[in-house]
Amino acid sequence: MNRYQLDKIRRDRLYHKMQNLFSEILFYQREHGFSPSYRDLRDMAGISSTSMVKYYLSKMRKQGLIRYADDMARTIRVTDEGKEVFRVK
């Protein structure tokens, strides 16, 4: 991911929501050994609905920050690009 792409994502008005979700995914995976569900993320991140969680995750997926399998539960995986964008080591 080049500097322009990083800057563009960091300027996104939803950056902080996505950053919060990314952190919650990492925390949940470390605690439980598997990925959180949409409901888990909704509750942990204080988001109003699972459809909003899906929207944020879809946006993050398109930007290459996370990966997950369609129609399969608990398959969210963070990418190295996501760690770079959200400054996670």
C-alpha positions in Angstrom: 0.0 0.0 0.0 1.5 3.3 -1.0 1.5 6.5 1.0 -1.3 8.1 -1.1 -3.6 5.1 -0.3 -2.7 5.2 3.4 -3.4 8.9 3.5 -6.7 8.5 1.7 -7.9 5.9 4.1 -6.8 7.9 7.1 -8.7 10.9 5.9 -11.9 8.9 5.5 -14.7 10.3 7.7 -15.3 6.7 8.9 -11.7 6.0 9.8 -12.2 6.1 13.6 -15.2 3.7 13.4 -13.2 1.3 11.3 -10.2 1.7 13.6 -12.3 0.8 16.6 -13.7 -2.2 14.8 -10.2 -3.3 13.8 -9.1 -3.1 17.4 -12.1 -5.0 18.6 -11.5 -7.8 16.1 -7.8 -8.1 17.2 -8.8 -8.1 20.9 -11.5 -10.7 20.4 -9.2 -13.0 18.4 -6.5 -12.8 21.1 -9.0 -13.6 23.9 -11.0 -16.3 22.2 -8.8 -17.7 19.4 -11.4 -17.1 16.7 -13.1 -14.2 15.0 -16.1 -12.3 16.5 -19.6 -12.4 15.0 -21.3 -9.3 13.7 -23.4 -9.2 16.9 -20.2 -9.5 19.0 -18.7 -6.5 17.1 -22.0 -4.5 17.3 -22.0 -4.9 21.1 -18.3 -4.4 21.6 -18.0 -1.3 19.3 -21.3 0.3 20.4 -22.7 0.3 16.8 -26.5 0.5 16.4 -27.1 -2.5 14.2 -25.5 -5.5 12.6 -26.1 -4.1 9.1 -23.9 -1.1 10.0 -21.2 -3.6 11.2 -21.5 -5.3 7.8 -21.2 -2.0 6.0 -18.0 -1.0 7.9 -16.5 -4.5 7.4 -17.4 -4.4 3.7 -15.7 -1.0 3.3 -12.6 -2.3 5.2 -12.5 -5.4 3.0 -12.7 -3.3 -0.2 -9.7 -1.3 1.0 -7.7 -4.4 1.8 -7.7 -3.9 5.6 -9.4 -7.2 6.4 -10.4 -10.5 4.7 -13.3 -12.8 5.2 -15.2 -15.5 3.4 -18.6 -14.7 2.1 -21.5 -16.6 3.8 -19.3 -18.1 6.4 -19.4 -17.2 10.1 -16.4 -15.9 12.1 -13.9 -15.8 9.2 -12.6 -12.2 9.6 -8.8 -11.9 9.4 -6.8 -8.7 9.6 -4.2 -8.0 6.9 -0.7 -6.6 7.1 -2.1 -3.5 5.2 -4.7 -3.1 7.9 -2.1 -3.2 10.6 -0.1 -0.6 8.8 -3.1 1.7 8.3 -4.2 1.4 11.9 -0.6 1.4 13.2 -0.8 -2.0 14.9 2.3 -4.0 15.5 
